[in-house]
Amino acid sequence: MKQVKITWLDHMGDSAWIDQESLQELMPAKAVSIGWLIYETDLALIICSSYIEPDAGSIKEYGGWDLILKSCILDKKEI
């Protein structure tokens, strides 16, 4: 597996009341994630921060995973 650093625009939302002027000032957060590249398609990629090496007959498990839409990715570097 490759380790990657992804810079991407993160969506946001909230259920609190807010006026239109404040809403129009909101911008997506610029996020940076570092992790192991697990899977990649034309639409998205999945990274994780941790994984468990399988014993004989067991399945590899992943923790701290993120699915990131490629349309939100600003930069991707192998590290």
C-alpha positions as CSV (number, residue, x, y, z in Angstrom):
1,M,0.0,0.0,0.0
2,K,1.1,3.5,-0.7
3,Q,1.0,6.3,1.8
4,V,-0.4,9.6,0.5
5,K,-1.0,13.2,1.5
6,I,-4.3,14.5,0.1
7,T,-5.3,18.2,0.1
8,W,-9.0,18.6,-0.5
9,L,-12.0,20.8,0.0
10,D,-14.3,19.6,2.8
11,H,-18.1,20.0,2.7
12,M,-19.9,21.4,5.7
13,G,-23.4,21.7,7.1
14,D,-25.2,22.5,10.3
15,S,-28.8,22.4,11.6
16,A,-28.5,25.7,13.4
17,W,-30.4,28.8,12.3
18,I,-28.3,31.3,10.3
19,D,-29.1,34.4,8.3
20,Q,-28.5,34.6,4.5
21,E,-25.6,37.0,4.7
22,S,-23.6,34.7,7.0
23,L,-24.4,31.7,4.8
24,Q,-23.1,33.5,1.7
25,E,-19.8,34.1,3.6
26,L,-19.2,30.4,4.2
27,M,-16.4,28.6,2.2
28,P,-15.4,25.0,2.2
29,A,-12.6,24.1,4.6
30,K,-9.2,23.2,3.0
31,A,-8.4,19.9,4.6
32,V,-5.2,17.9,4.6
33,S,-5.3,14.1,5.2
34,I,-2.4,11.6,5.3
35,G,-3.0,7.9,5.2
36,W,-2.7,4.6,3.5
37,L,-4.3,4.5,0.0
38,I,-6.8,1.6,0.2
39,Y,-8.9,1.9,-2.9
40,E,-9.3,4.3,-5.8
41,T,-11.9,4.7,-8.6
42,D,-12.6,7.4,-11.1
43,L,-15.0,9.0,-8.6
44,A,-13.3,8.7,-5.2
45,L,-10.5,7.3,-3.2
46,I,-10.4,5.7,0.3
47,I,-7.5,6.2,2.7
48,C,-7.0,5.0,6.3
49,S,-4.8,5.9,9.2
50,S,-4.5,2.4,10.6
51,Y,-4.9,-1.2,9.7
52,I,-4.6,-4.6,11.3
53,E,-2.4,-7.2,9.6
54,P,-4.4,-10.4,9.2
55,D,-3.4,-13.7,10.8
56,A,-3.8,-16.8,8.7
57,G,-7.4,-17.0,7.7
58,S,-8.5,-13.6,9.0
59,I,-9.5,-10.4,7.1
60,K,-7.4,-7.2,7.1
61,E,-9.3,-4.4,8.9
62,Y,-9.0,-0.7,8.5
63,G,-9.5,2.2,11.0
64,G,-9.7,5.9,10.7
65,W,-10.8,5.8,7.1
66,D,-11.9,8.6,4.8
67,L,-13.7,8.4,1.4
68,I,-12.8,11.6,-0.5
69,L,-14.5,12.6,-3.8
70,K,-11.9,13.2,-6.5
71,S,-13.8,16.4,-7.5
72,C,-12.8,17.8,-4.1
73,I,-9.1,17.0,-4.3
74,L,-6.7,19.9,-4.9
75,D,-3.5,17.9,-4.6
76,K,-2.4,14.3,-4.1
77,K,1.2,13.3,-3.3
78,E,2.7,9.9,-2.5
79,I,4.9,10.1,0.6
